[in-house]
């Protein structure tokens, strides 16, 4: 286990994509107003409003917070605001790339469950880590789709 990471980068989509962030804030504001009208005013159930907004914001939280990625020889570490995720490369069977990052899949071929069981690596705004990340994952995991 090496003490120094072989690749590190940071991603913060909220700051890196200002137009998308403004549109998201406008959408979330409209959703909050609609849910408040529906659940609090119309149904008189404020608990539904609180739970609904917590679910929506909880799912979008990674978009709003700074994420730090570190790749080591035998594992990766992802640091979020309040917690850290670390897993060995041997837990994954393949990986594939999209325009915003790379998804590691626990299966030998990409599946729909990857969003729940796999791990997503978001690229930074400049994407300088893209080629090196692909090289490291090809070496550690092997199968790329």
N, C-alpha and C positions, 0 to 999 in steps of 0.2 A: 504494500500500500504506500504510494508516494505521498509525501506531505504537501507537495506543491501541485496545483492544478496544471494540466497541460493546455487548457483553453478556458478563458473566462470572458463573459460579456454581460451587459445589462440591457433590459428591455422595459420600456414604460410606454405602452401604446397611447395612453391618454395624452401624454405630452408630445409623442412622436407623430401623431396623426391628428392635428388640430381640427380639420374640417369634420372628420368622422366624430371626434369628441364633442364638438358643438352640436351636431345633429343628434348624437346620442343623448346629450343633456336635454335638448328640446323634446325628444321623444319621451324620455323618462319623466319630464315635468308634465307632459300631457297625460301620460299613463297614470301618474300620481293623482292628478286632478280627476280623471275619469274614475279610477278606483275609489277615491274618496267619495265622489258623488254616488257611485253605485253602492258601495258597502256601508258607508257611514250615514249618508243622507237618505238614500232610498231603502236599504235593507235594515238600517239601524244596527249594524254589526261591526263596530270598529275593530274587533279582533281580526276579521277577514282582511281589512285594509292593512293592518300591521303585518300580518303573516304574508300577504301577497307582496308587499313592498320588500320585506326581508328576503323572500325567495328570489325576486327579480334582482335586487342589489347584490345578494350573496352570490348569485351565478355570474354576475358581471364584475365582481371584485378584482379578479386578476387583471382586468383591463385598466383599472384605476390605480393600481399600486405598482411600485417599482419591483421588478423581479431580477434577481442575480443568478446567473448560471455558472457553474464550475464543473468542468469535466476532469476526472482523474483517470489513472490507468485502469482501475477496476470498477469504477462507479461514477455516478454523477450526483451533484448536490444542487438543489434549487432552493434559494432563499426568498421567501415572501416576507411581508411586513412582520407577521407574528410567528411564523413557523418555517420549518425547513423540511424538504423532502430529499431523501437519498435512497438510491436503488442501484443494484449491480446491473451491468450490461447483460449479464447472462439471463436475466428475467425476461428479455425481449427476443422475439423471433425475427422481426423485420422492421423496416422503417420506410417512410415515404415523405416527400416534400410537397408543400404547397407554397403559395406566394408569401405567406406570413411566417412560415416556420417549418419544423419537421415534427412528425408524429412517430413515436416509438410504439410499436404494436407488440402485445404479448403473444400474438398468434404468428404462425409461419407465413401467412398472407394477410393483407389488410382486411379488416372486418368492421362492421358497424359498431361493435362494442369498444372499439379503440378509444373513443372519447371518454369512456368510463373506466376501462382497465389499463389503457396505455398512458403515455406521458407526452405532453406537447412541449416542444422547445420553440419559443418565439424568437425570431431574428430581431436584432436591434434596428434602429432607423436606417443606418448605412449598410447593414448586412455584411460587414467585413468578415464576420465569423463563418459565413455560409460554406465556403469551400473547405476550410479546415474542419468544420463540424462534420460535413459529409465524409471527408477522408477518415476522421476518427471513428465515426459510426460504421463506416464500411469495414474498417479493420476490426472493431469490437463486436458488431452484431452480424455483419455480413450481407444479408439480403436487403436490397433496396428496390422499391417499386416505384 
